[in-house]
Amino acid sequence: MTKYPKLFSTYTIRNTTFRNRIFCSPSLTTWPDYAGAPNEAYLYDVIDKVRGGVAVITLGETNVNRSHSRRGCETFLSHSEGHPLEKVNNSPTNAYAKITSAISRHGALPSIQLFHAGEVALPQLSKGRGIYGPNTRVLPDGREVQAMDLSVMEEVCRDFEEAAKTAKMVGFRIIQLHGAHGWLLSQFLSPLTNHRNDEFGGSLENRARFPKMVINAVRRGIGPDMIIEYRISGDEHLKGGMQIEGVAEFLNMVKDKIDIAHISAGSYWSAPQYTFPTIYQPHGINTELAAFVKKHVDLPVTVVGGFSDPAQMEKVIAEGKADFIAVARALIADPELPNKAYWGKEEEIRPCIRCGNCLGLKYFGHNNCDVNPIACNGPYIANSIKPVERRRHVLVIGGGPGGLMASAIAGERGHEVILVEKSDRLGGLFKHTDLDPYKKDLKQFKDYLIRQVYKNNVDVRLNTEGTPALLDEIKPEFLIVAVGSSPIIPNIQGMDLLHSLPASEVYDRLDEVRKKVVVVGGGMVGCETALYLANNNREVTLIEMLEDIASDSNRIYYSALKEQLEGKVNCLMKTRCVAFIKEGVMAADKDGKETLLPCDTALIAVGMKSNRADVEALREKFGFGHFRDIGDCYKVETVRQAIHQGYFAAMDII
């Protein structure tokens, strides 16, 4: 008997039975191919998730036309404009049919999210038609939006109907209409973005008129048997935007037309930190919004928003606050989450750290998960991983995230692994997660890695430095070096006049940080350290030479971090450190005007440098052979690099 009987109970709608209550929320983790179809990497991800035990997999943001609906990264069901979709040869429908077949044969239900970008579409992709929204207006970036007249609304309804019809043809069982996050349907519904004075604007009843037209069109396209799930932001988290009372009123207007209300939050363009909750928001952030809908609307309800803990999911359903839990990033981190939860293997679930990089860095070509090296890399994995030929004697030097991952995977593959760490505990730069309340997700991942190391019988030797002499003692066949990085300490005039320390050491030396602090360097590390100190009763000023802070973060995390800093930390951009004096930090603005920033502690957060000398000394001693340097000692980058390099270094040991 599972510990989560509600979470793993069935539910039936329109003669369709869900095998449990866990939905894979829309999350297109790879770019579509040249025709606008999901590629092979996405198919691998889908198969991993459906075999992992989810009840539904929803393909995200599938565009209903190829002109005025586009924003540049979405998939399509159609091959071209102006042709009946079911009669087009070599269309993206072929790829979709593969996906629906894969989902169905592994016991889950295939769902597809249909959307139109509306006024946030890209005019350069509109084939000369421009972009449309509820109102005629000019956006802050200069794009001109045309107000939809009735003929364009009817055209869009036909697009939705035709797309829904095609979705049914290729095997989808559920249509999810995207009425959230600032896309077209929410633009009409929200009083913040709908300023019309005709029958499609003004009152909620009028603003709901066009979304209702779309719902009716979709039902015409799919008939009475398929399920319609309507995704909506329970709170847009924008002044003047939709809030939960109006959302419930709208859902009561359409409850006889749809089958499931899917409660999300935020606006993708203006409040992404609520659409994709970061470490600064609680897990299950939208639960009370969903509970409000459950109380006031007679509809099954799905809730999404940072869920990863099966116990929390069970509680939400048991308390009647929602009927289904939609999960996106936690299933990217570990597609086996449902199966592991069902069989009581919660400690085996690979935690999502809610960094947002799987989505936030997608626009820069990084279709990856920080903690799951396999995600988005299915075809590469399938063609590159070789079985172990014999058990090898492996030495891993460095117990940070990369070294932990390498040790755990090498041990799991059956090798004899020794992991040495020069300090008295494992974790490397992850050690600070034990102290920072915002780093609970990262701490869970650190603890997971450590558990995996011991589970796979790695010989862990703390307080042991990985020196060249140690190689003579251990005589490894394969050497993985993960000795990390060290803080860059610039040559600042007056360093001896002001108490200072590297930002990376603040967590262990908090008692040395006095009342007034200046943080020199406004990248992610500097910002996070400044926030930590502000929350520990320090007065903090942060200076950054660039035009903005946290420029090394993704747009989702950036929005959340900046929101947290507001009112807590005095951030000065385009400002450089000139010198330290006894009274504080001398800083200069972009015009060279100098100002004294009074403080009694300065923190240096200008970056890290690889410990290359240690790497090369070990390489020289080891000689020609199976040597790999990983993580920060290879190149100072991100957690993702360390984890991925550690994984593949271990997988290459055959």
PLY file of the C-alpha trace (Angstrom):
ply
format ascii 1.0
element vertex 654
property float x
property float y
property float z
element edge 653
property int vertex1
property int vertex2
end_header
0.00 0.00 0.00
1.44 3.37 -1.01
1.80 6.15 1.55
-0.04 8.45 -0.85
-3.43 6.86 -1.56
-5.10 10.08 -2.74
-2.23 11.03 -5.04
-2.29 7.62 -6.69
-6.05 7.20 -6.92
-7.81 7.23 -10.29
-10.19 9.89 -11.61
-12.60 9.70 -14.56
-13.84 12.54 -16.79
-15.85 11.99 -20.03
-15.16 8.24 -19.87
-11.42 8.93 -19.69
-9.64 7.58 -16.62
-6.49 9.15 -15.19
-4.25 6.53 -13.57
-3.20 8.95 -10.82
-3.34 12.66 -10.01
0.12 13.75 -11.23
0.18 15.68 -14.52
3.33 16.62 -16.40
2.82 20.32 -16.84
3.60 21.88 -20.26
7.37 22.07 -20.54
8.92 21.97 -23.99
12.51 21.26 -22.97
14.00 21.31 -26.47
13.60 23.49 -29.53
11.33 22.19 -32.31
12.85 21.10 -35.58
12.89 23.19 -38.77
9.25 22.30 -39.56
7.99 23.30 -36.12
7.65 19.77 -34.79
8.99 18.33 -31.52
12.39 16.78 -32.18
13.81 13.39 -31.23
15.33 14.71 -28.00
11.87 15.74 -26.84
10.51 12.31 -27.68
13.18 10.74 -25.43
12.19 13.10 -22.60
8.51 12.25 -23.04
9.22 8.52 -22.89
11.28 8.95 -19.70
8.44 10.86 -18.04
5.62 8.59 -19.08
7.54 5.49 -17.98
8.18 7.37 -14.75
4.52 7.12 -13.87
2.69 10.38 -14.65
-0.98 10.29 -15.59
-0.86 13.01 -18.26
1.85 14.57 -20.38
1.02 17.95 -21.87
3.03 19.33 -24.78
3.46 23.04 -24.26
2.74 26.17 -26.29
1.68 24.70 -29.61
0.84 27.55 -31.95
-2.48 27.69 -33.75
-1.15 29.53 -36.79
2.15 30.44 -38.43
1.69 34.19 -38.78
0.33 36.57 -36.16
0.47 34.06 -33.29
4.20 33.44 -33.25
6.80 34.34 -30.64
9.72 32.43 -32.11
10.18 29.16 -30.24
6.90 27.32 -30.34
5.77 24.19 -32.14
3.00 23.90 -34.72
0.43 21.36 -35.76
0.17 22.80 -39.28
2.69 22.63 -42.13
1.70 25.89 -43.81
-1.08 28.45 -43.95
-4.14 27.90 -46.06
-4.27 24.09 -46.32
-6.51 21.62 -44.50
-4.12 20.28 -41.91
-5.10 16.64 -42.24
-4.27 16.70 -45.99
-0.74 18.08 -45.73
2.00 15.55 -46.40
5.24 15.58 -44.42
3.72 17.85 -41.79
4.70 18.10 -38.11
1.73 15.85 -37.38
4.02 12.90 -38.08
6.18 13.83 -35.09
3.14 14.40 -32.90
1.76 10.99 -33.80
5.00 9.41 -32.58
4.66 11.26 -29.29
1.02 10.43 -28.67
1.73 6.80 -29.49
4.65 6.71 -27.04
2.58 8.32 -24.27
-0.40 6.04 -24.82
1.52 2.78 -25.02
3.13 3.48 -21.65
-0.23 4.04 -19.96
-0.64 7.82 -19.75
-2.86 10.33 -21.55
-1.42 12.68 -24.21
-2.45 16.33 -23.89
-1.52 19.34 -25.99
-1.55 23.02 -25.07
-2.87 25.33 -27.79
-2.02 29.00 -27.62
-1.88 32.31 -29.45
0.66 34.91 -28.32
-1.51 37.91 -29.19
0.14 41.27 -28.66
3.42 39.73 -27.52
3.92 37.86 -30.80
6.88 38.85 -32.94
5.98 41.06 -35.91
9.02 39.92 -37.90
7.51 36.41 -37.98
4.01 37.52 -38.96
4.47 37.25 -42.74
3.71 40.94 -43.11
0.45 40.88 -41.18
1.71 42.49 -38.00
0.49 41.50 -34.56
-2.92 41.63 -32.91
-4.29 42.07 -29.44
-7.39 43.40 -27.68
-6.42 47.04 -28.33
-4.59 49.23 -30.81
-1.49 50.42 -29.02
2.28 50.79 -29.15
4.23 48.54 -26.80
7.16 49.93 -24.77
9.63 48.38 -27.24
7.98 50.15 -30.18
5.95 47.27 -31.60
2.60 48.34 -33.00
-0.39 46.23 -32.00
-3.57 46.11 -34.07
-6.89 45.69 -32.30
-8.67 42.51 -33.35
-11.90 43.14 -35.15
-14.60 40.49 -35.37
-13.25 39.03 -38.61
-9.81 38.43 -37.07
-11.39 36.96 -33.94
-13.37 34.54 -36.08
-10.19 33.66 -38.01
-8.38 32.89 -34.75
-11.32 30.77 -33.60
-11.07 28.78 -36.85
-7.33 28.36 -36.20
-8.04 26.95 -32.73
-10.78 24.69 -34.10
-8.56 23.34 -36.88
-5.62 22.80 -34.54
-7.84 20.98 -32.04
-9.25 18.82 -34.84
-5.73 17.92 -35.94
-4.68 17.20 -32.36
-7.52 14.71 -32.09
-6.54 13.15 -35.42
-2.97 12.46 -34.28
-4.01 10.89 -30.99
-4.25 13.55 -28.30
-6.89 12.93 -25.63
-6.89 16.34 -23.92
-6.78 19.91 -25.23
-5.31 22.42 -22.82
-6.22 25.98 -23.75
-3.60 28.47 -22.64
-5.56 31.28 -21.04
-2.82 32.28 -18.58
0.54 34.05 -18.39
-0.22 37.05 -20.57
-1.06 35.29 -23.85
-3.98 36.26 -26.09
-6.88 34.77 -24.13
-5.65 36.31 -20.89
-5.03 39.63 -22.68
-8.75 39.76 -23.46
-9.83 38.60 -20.00
-7.59 40.87 -17.93
-8.72 44.45 -17.20
-5.05 45.41 -17.22
-4.66 44.63 -20.93
-8.20 44.91 -22.30
-9.29 48.54 -22.73
-11.93 48.01 -25.40
-15.22 49.88 -25.21
-17.27 47.53 -27.40
-18.99 44.24 -26.58
-15.56 42.61 -26.00
-14.39 45.04 -23.31
-15.45 46.68 -20.09
-17.32 44.24 -17.85
-15.99 40.79 -17.06
-18.86 39.32 -19.05
-17.75 41.29 -22.11
-14.04 40.56 -21.61
-14.90 36.86 -21.39
-16.76 36.89 -24.70
-13.77 36.12 -26.96
-12.26 33.38 -24.72
-15.73 31.76 -24.73
-15.77 31.92 -28.55
-12.43 30.07 -28.61
-13.63 27.41 -26.18
-16.73 26.84 -28.33
-14.59 26.56 -31.45
-12.34 23.98 -29.86
-15.33 21.92 -28.76
-16.63 21.99 -32.35
-13.27 20.70 -33.50
-12.97 17.80 -31.06
-16.55 16.75 -30.42
-18.06 15.59 -27.13
-15.57 12.92 -26.08
-12.30 14.81 -25.57
-11.40 16.77 -22.45
-10.78 20.53 -22.41
-8.52 21.82 -19.65
-8.39 25.62 -19.34
-5.20 27.09 -17.90
-5.59 30.44 -16.18
-3.57 32.68 -13.86
-5.38 32.67 -10.53
-3.51 35.88 -9.76
-1.54 37.79 -12.38
0.53 39.44 -9.63
0.24 42.71 -11.52
-1.43 45.87 -10.29
-4.79 46.07 -12.02
-4.60 42.50 -13.32
-6.85 39.49 -12.79
-7.23 38.20 -9.25
-8.83 35.07 -7.92
-12.36 36.41 -7.38
-12.67 37.43 -11.02
-11.05 34.19 -12.14
-13.65 32.14 -10.26
-16.43 34.26 -11.74
-15.10 33.63 -15.24
-14.75 29.90 -14.63
-18.38 29.77 -13.52
-19.29 31.32 -16.88
-17.53 28.51 -18.77
-17.82 25.55 -16.40
-20.32 23.82 -18.70
-17.94 24.22 -21.65
-14.68 22.99 -20.09
-13.78 19.95 -18.00
-10.83 21.02 -15.83
-9.71 24.39 -14.48
-5.90 24.58 -14.37
-4.71 27.20 -11.86
-1.35 28.86 -12.44
-0.24 32.45 -11.73
1.76 35.38 -12.98
2.52 36.75 -16.39
5.34 35.35 -18.49
6.40 38.79 -19.67
5.90 40.80 -16.48
5.95 38.45 -13.50
7.82 35.27 -14.54
8.98 34.60 -10.98
5.36 33.70 -10.16
4.78 31.72 -13.35
7.92 29.70 -12.63
8.33 29.94 -8.83
11.93 30.30 -7.71
13.62 29.56 -4.39
12.11 32.77 -3.02
8.54 31.44 -3.27
7.08 28.52 -1.31
6.51 25.12 -2.88
2.89 24.76 -3.97
2.54 28.53 -4.13
-0.82 28.45 -5.93
-2.55 25.99 -3.61
-4.85 28.51 -1.94
-5.81 29.95 -5.33
-6.85 26.47 -6.43
-8.71 25.94 -3.14
-10.69 29.13 -3.76
-11.75 27.82 -7.17
-12.66 24.42 -5.69
-14.87 26.16 -3.17
-16.65 28.47 -5.62
-16.71 26.58 -8.94
-18.12 23.13 -9.62
-15.18 21.85 -11.68
-12.22 19.52 -11.21
-9.12 21.63 -10.53
-5.46 21.23 -11.43
-2.88 23.26 -9.51
0.68 24.01 -10.59
3.46 25.92 -8.86
6.74 24.51 -7.59
5.51 21.10 -6.45
8.12 18.41 -5.83
7.27 16.76 -2.50
4.82 13.83 -2.78
3.68 14.38 0.81
2.66 17.94 0.00
0.85 16.79 -3.14
-1.03 14.15 -1.15
-2.04 16.74 1.47
-3.39 19.16 -1.14
-5.61 16.49 -2.69
-6.64 14.95 0.64
-7.75 18.36 1.90
-9.84 18.90 -1.23
-7.89 21.93 -2.39
-7.25 20.46 -5.86
-7.91 17.28 -7.80
-4.70 17.12 -9.83
-1.12 18.33 -9.29
0.78 19.60 -12.33
4.56 19.26 -12.15
7.09 20.57 -14.66
10.63 21.15 -13.44
10.64 18.44 -10.78
9.86 15.93 -13.54
12.69 17.31 -15.65
14.99 16.83 -12.66
13.67 13.30 -12.08
11.16 11.75 -14.50
10.86 8.80 -12.09
9.36 10.96 -9.33
5.88 9.33 -9.42
7.17 5.76 -9.40
9.68 6.48 -6.64
6.98 8.15 -4.56
4.54 5.29 -5.08
7.06 2.67 -3.95
8.25 4.67 -0.94
11.63 5.63 -2.39
11.36 9.35 -1.72
15.04 9.67 -0.78
15.90 8.43 -4.27
14.07 11.33 -5.94
16.59 13.70 -7.49
15.57 17.14 -6.16
14.83 20.07 -8.44
16.76 23.13 -7.27
14.29 25.57 -8.89
17.08 27.49 -10.63
14.88 28.00 -13.70
17.75 27.32 -16.07
15.86 24.60 -17.94
13.46 27.33 -19.11
15.26 30.61 -18.50
18.39 29.68 -20.44
16.51 27.97 -23.26
16.68 31.18 -25.27
20.47 31.01 -25.17
20.63 27.44 -26.44
21.04 25.69 -23.07
18.34 23.03 -23.26
19.51 21.30 -20.12
18.66 20.60 -16.50
21.30 21.56 -13.94
20.82 18.42 -11.85
19.81 15.85 -14.49
22.43 15.44 -17.23
20.19 13.09 -19.19
17.33 15.56 -19.66
17.20 16.95 -23.22
20.16 14.76 -24.19
18.38 11.51 -24.98
19.76 10.87 -28.49
23.28 11.71 -27.37
23.05 9.43 -24.34
21.63 6.58 -26.40
24.50 6.73 -28.86
27.44 7.42 -26.57
27.12 5.44 -23.36
28.96 2.12 -23.39
28.63 -0.76 -20.95
31.37 -1.29 -18.35
33.97 -3.80 -19.54
35.57 -4.42 -16.16
35.71 -2.90 -12.69
38.18 -0.01 -12.52
40.10 1.53 -9.64
38.95 5.19 -9.59
40.18 8.13 -7.54
38.10 11.31 -7.32
39.77 14.34 -5.76
37.36 16.95 -4.43
34.02 16.51 -2.67
32.09 19.37 -4.25
29.07 18.85 -6.55
31.09 17.61 -9.54
33.18 15.21 -7.46
30.09 13.90 -5.68
28.27 13.25 -8.94
31.30 11.56 -10.52
31.83 9.36 -7.46
28.17 8.34 -7.17
27.81 7.44 -10.86
31.14 5.61 -11.06
30.18 3.63 -7.95
26.72 2.92 -9.35
28.34 1.48 -12.48
30.29 -0.95 -10.36
33.71 0.64 -10.17
35.86 0.75 -7.02
35.83 4.42 -6.09
37.80 6.43 -3.55
36.71 10.03 -2.96
39.10 12.30 -1.05
38.13 15.68 0.35
40.59 17.97 2.10
38.01 19.46 4.50
35.98 17.72 7.18
32.72 17.53 5.19
31.42 16.99 1.69
29.66 19.59 -0.42
32.26 22.09 -1.61
30.63 25.45 -2.28
27.29 23.74 -1.54
28.16 23.77 2.16
26.60 27.19 2.59
23.19 25.74 1.73
23.03 24.46 5.31
22.90 28.06 6.50
20.93 30.03 3.90
17.15 29.53 4.28
16.64 30.36 0.59
18.92 27.48 -0.40
16.78 24.65 0.96
16.24 23.15 -2.50
19.97 23.23 -3.21
20.65 21.70 0.20
18.27 18.86 -0.61
20.21 18.23 -3.81
23.53 18.31 -1.96
22.20 15.83 0.60
20.86 13.65 -2.22
24.30 13.53 -3.87
25.96 12.60 -0.57
23.40 9.83 0.00
24.08 8.51 -3.50
27.82 8.46 -2.81
27.42 6.31 0.29
24.67 4.19 -1.24
27.05 3.21 -4.06
29.81 2.10 -1.68
32.26 4.91 -2.39
35.22 4.96 0.00
35.02 8.53 1.35
38.14 9.94 2.98
37.68 13.34 4.62
40.50 15.57 5.84
42.60 14.08 3.04
44.26 16.31 0.47
44.56 14.99 -3.08
48.27 15.56 -3.57
50.58 14.04 -6.20
52.06 11.91 -3.41
48.64 10.36 -2.79
48.67 8.96 -6.30
51.67 6.81 -5.43
49.73 5.37 -2.51
46.41 4.70 -4.26
47.63 4.03 -7.83
44.30 4.72 -9.56
43.51 3.59 -13.09
41.23 6.58 -13.62
41.69 10.00 -12.01
38.92 12.61 -11.79
40.05 15.97 -10.43
37.42 18.33 -9.01
39.49 20.68 -6.89
37.32 23.71 -7.57
38.19 27.38 -7.57
39.35 30.20 -5.32
38.07 33.77 -4.89
39.62 36.46 -7.06
41.05 39.15 -4.79
41.73 42.28 -6.84
44.53 44.66 -5.93
42.42 47.40 -4.41
44.19 50.42 -2.97
43.94 50.46 0.83
43.15 46.78 1.30
44.89 46.90 4.68
42.79 49.82 5.90
39.32 48.23 5.87
38.08 44.90 7.17
37.27 42.76 4.10
36.69 39.16 3.12
35.60 37.16 0.04
31.87 36.80 -0.44
32.24 33.01 -0.70
33.39 32.89 2.93
30.57 34.94 4.43
28.41 31.97 5.42
31.17 30.46 7.56
32.38 33.81 8.93
29.14 35.70 9.48
30.20 36.81 12.95
33.09 38.73 11.33
30.74 40.79 9.17
29.98 44.02 10.97
26.91 46.26 10.81
27.46 48.30 7.62
28.59 46.40 4.54
29.56 47.25 0.98
29.54 44.36 -1.50
31.93 44.92 -4.41
30.50 43.04 -7.39
26.88 42.60 -8.41
26.80 39.26 -10.16
24.62 36.46 -8.81
27.04 35.63 -5.99
27.30 39.25 -4.89
23.53 39.73 -5.00
22.75 36.54 -3.10
25.35 37.35 -0.46
24.00 40.88 -0.12
20.48 39.52 0.37
21.68 36.98 2.95
23.37 39.75 4.94
20.39 42.09 4.68
18.21 39.33 6.08
20.74 38.98 8.90
20.34 42.58 10.08
23.16 44.20 8.13
22.90 47.48 6.25
24.09 46.57 2.76
25.13 48.56 -0.29
26.07 46.72 -3.46
28.11 48.24 -6.28
28.30 46.88 -9.83
30.24 48.24 -12.81
27.72 47.01 -15.41
24.36 48.53 -16.23
22.44 45.97 -14.22
22.88 43.44 -11.44
22.83 39.64 -11.73
23.56 39.75 -15.45
24.86 36.18 -15.21
21.42 34.83 -14.18
18.48 33.71 -16.30
15.53 36.06 -16.75
13.26 34.09 -14.41
15.68 33.99 -11.50
16.74 37.57 -12.23
13.17 38.83 -11.76
12.80 36.98 -8.47
16.19 38.03 -7.10
15.68 41.67 -8.02
12.28 41.65 -6.34
13.85 40.29 -3.15
16.61 42.90 -3.13
14.23 45.84 -3.47
13.92 47.71 -0.20
16.60 45.58 1.44
19.82 46.33 -0.43
20.97 49.64 -1.90
22.13 48.65 -5.41
24.37 51.08 -7.31
24.94 50.19 -10.96
27.57 51.68 -13.28
29.67 52.14 -10.18
33.21 50.92 -9.57
35.36 50.53 -6.49
38.24 53.02 -6.39
39.81 52.35 -3.00
39.29 51.22 0.57
39.80 53.72 3.36
39.21 53.46 7.09
35.79 55.03 6.77
34.54 52.77 3.98
34.68 52.26 0.21
35.47 55.02 -2.24
33.35 54.46 -5.36
33.10 56.27 -8.70
30.04 56.55 -10.95
30.05 56.35 -14.75
31.18 59.98 -14.98
34.09 59.41 -12.59
32.52 61.29 -9.70
33.78 59.76 -6.46
31.62 59.09 -3.41
32.39 57.63 0.00
30.20 54.67 0.90
30.57 54.41 4.68
30.99 50.86 5.99
32.94 48.75 8.43
33.10 45.60 6.26
33.73 45.17 2.54
32.87 41.96 0.72
34.67 41.08 -2.48
32.48 39.34 -5.06
34.30 39.83 -8.35
34.47 36.18 -9.32
36.42 32.97 -8.87
39.50 31.53 -10.56
40.18 27.88 -11.38
42.72 26.05 -9.26
44.68 25.14 -12.38
48.07 24.74 -10.68
46.67 21.89 -8.58
45.15 20.30 -11.67
48.37 20.41 -13.68
50.48 19.09 -10.80
48.18 16.08 -10.53
48.09 15.60 -14.29
51.88 15.63 -14.49
52.18 13.07 -11.71
49.44 10.84 -13.12
50.93 10.85 -16.58
49.24 9.74 -19.77
46.03 7.89 -18.99
42.39 8.22 -18.05
42.48 11.71 -16.52
39.60 14.17 -16.32
39.36 17.61 -14.72
35.80 18.76 -14.09
33.79 21.62 -12.63
35.31 24.90 -11.54
38.89 23.67 -11.79
38.25 23.03 -15.50
36.47 26.35 -16.02
34.58 28.53 -13.57
30.97 28.36 -14.64
27.84 26.96 -13.03
26.55 24.08 -10.97
25.25 22.60 -14.21
28.73 22.31 -15.67
30.11 20.54 -12.61
27.21 18.08 -12.40
27.19 17.27 -16.09
30.95 16.91 -16.37
31.00 14.71 -13.28
28.30 12.49 -14.74
29.93 12.04 -18.12
33.42 11.61 -16.67
32.05 8.66 -14.70
30.12 7.29 -17.67
33.31 7.33 -19.75
35.02 4.86 -17.40
34.60 1.51 -19.13
0 1
1 2
2 3
3 4
4 5
5 6
6 7
7 8
8 9
9 10
10 11
11 12
12 13
13 14
14 15
15 16
16 17
17 18
18 19
19 20
20 21
21 22
22 23
23 24
24 25
25 26
26 27
27 28
28 29
29 30
30 31
31 32
32 33
33 34
34 35
35 36
36 37
37 38
38 39
39 40
40 41
41 42
42 43
43 44
44 45
45 46
46 47
47 48
48 49
49 50
50 51
51 52
52 53
53 54
54 55
55 56
56 57
57 58
58 59
59 60
60 61
61 62
62 63
63 64
64 65
65 66
66 67
67 68
68 69
69 70
70 71
71 72
72 73
73 74
74 75
75 76
76 77
77 78
78 79
79 80
80 81
81 82
82 83
83 84
84 85
85 86
86 87
87 88
88 89
89 90
90 91
91 92
92 93
93 94
94 95
95 96
96 97
97 98
98 99
99 100
100 101
101 102
102 103
103 104
104 105
105 106
106 107
107 108
108 109
109 110
110 111
111 112
112 113
113 114
114 115
115 116
116 117
117 118
118 119
119 120
120 121
121 122
122 123
123 124
124 125
125 126
126 127
127 128
128 129
129 130
130 131
131 132
132 133
133 134
134 135
135 136
136 137
137 138
138 139
139 140
140 141
141 142
142 143
143 144
144 145
145 146
146 147
147 148
148 149
149 150
150 151
151 152
152 153
153 154
154 155
155 156
156 157
157 158
158 159
159 160
160 161
161 162
162 163
163 164
164 165
165 166
166 167
167 168
168 169
169 170
170 171
171 172
172 173
173 174
174 175
175 176
176 177
177 178
178 179
179 180
180 181
181 182
182 183
183 184
184 185
185 186
186 187
187 188
188 189
189 190
190 191
191 192
192 193
193 194
194 195
195 196
196 197
197 198
198 199
199 200
200 201
201 202
202 203
203 204
204 205
205 206
206 207
207 208
208 209
209 210
210 211
211 212
212 213
213 214
214 215
215 216
216 217
217 218
218 219
219 220
220 221
221 222
222 223
223 224
224 225
225 226
226 227
227 228
228 229
229 230
230 231
231 232
232 233
233 234
234 235
235 236
236 237
237 238
238 239
239 240
240 241
241 242
242 243
243 244
244 245
245 246
246 247
247 248
248 249
249 250
250 251
251 252
252 253
253 254
254 255
255 256
256 257
257 258
258 259
259 260
260 261
261 262
262 263
263 264
264 265
265 266
266 267
267 268
268 269
269 270
270 271
271 272
272 273
273 274
274 275
275 276
276 277
277 278
278 279
279 280
280 281
281 282
282 283
283 284
284 285
285 286
286 287
287 288
288 289
289 290
290 291
291 292
292 293
293 294
294 295
295 296
296 297
297 298
298 299
299 300
300 301
301 302
302 303
303 304
304 305
305 306
306 307
307 308
308 309
309 310
310 311
311 312
312 313
313 314
314 315
315 316
316 317
317 318
318 319
319 320
320 321
321 322
322 323
323 324
324 325
325 326
326 327
327 328
328 329
329 330
330 331
331 332
332 333
333 334
334 335
335 336
336 337
337 338
338 339
339 340
340 341
341 342
342 343
343 344
344 345
345 346
346 347
347 348
348 349
349 350
350 351
351 352
352 353
353 354
354 355
355 356
356 357
357 358
358 359
359 360
360 361
361 362
362 363
363 364
364 365
365 366
366 367
367 368
368 369
369 370
370 371
371 372
372 373
373 374
374 375
375 376
376 377
377 378
378 379
379 380
380 381
381 382
382 383
383 384
384 385
385 386
386 387
387 388
388 389
389 390
390 391
391 392
392 393
393 394
394 395
395 396
396 397
397 398
398 399
399 400
400 401
401 402
402 403
403 404
404 405
405 406
406 407
407 408
408 409
409 410
410 411
411 412
412 413
413 414
414 415
415 416
416 417
417 418
418 419
419 420
420 421
421 422
422 423
423 424
424 425
425 426
426 427
427 428
428 429
429 430
430 431
431 432
432 433
433 434
434 435
435 436
436 437
437 438
438 439
439 440
440 441
441 442
442 443
443 444
444 445
445 446
446 447
447 448
448 449
449 450
450 451
451 452
452 453
453 454
454 455
455 456
456 457
457 458
458 459
459 460
460 461
461 462
462 463
463 464
464 465
465 466
466 467
467 468
468 469
469 470
470 471
471 472
472 473
473 474
474 475
475 476
476 477
477 478
478 479
479 480
480 481
481 482
482 483
483 484
484 485
485 486
486 487
487 488
488 489
489 490
490 491
491 492
492 493
493 494
494 495
495 496
496 497
497 498
498 499
499 500
500 501
501 502
502 503
503 504
504 505
505 506
506 507
507 508
508 509
509 510
510 511
511 512
512 513
513 514
514 515
515 516
516 517
517 518
518 519
519 520
520 521
521 522
522 523
523 524
524 525
525 526
526 527
527 528
528 529
529 530
530 531
531 532
532 533
533 534
534 535
535 536
536 537
537 538
538 539
539 540
540 541
541 542
542 543
543 544
544 545
545 546
546 547
547 548
548 549
549 550
550 551
551 552
552 553
553 554
554 555
555 556
556 557
557 558
558 559
559 560
560 561
561 562
562 563
563 564
564 565
565 566
566 567
567 568
568 569
569 570
570 571
571 572
572 573
573 574
574 575
575 576
576 577
577 578
578 579
579 580
580 581
581 582
582 583
583 584
584 585
585 586
586 587
587 588
588 589
589 590
590 591
591 592
592 593
593 594
594 595
595 596
596 597
597 598
598 599
599 600
600 601
601 602
602 603
603 604
604 605
605 606
606 607
607 608
608 609
609 610
610 611
611 612
612 613
613 614
614 615
615 616
616 617
617 618
618 619
619 620
620 621
621 622
622 623
623 624
624 625
625 626
626 627
627 628
628 629
629 630
630 631
631 632
632 633
633 634
634 635
635 636
636 637
637 638
638 639
639 640
640 641
641 642
642 643
643 644
644 645
645 646
646 647
647 648
648 649
649 650
650 651
651 652
652 653
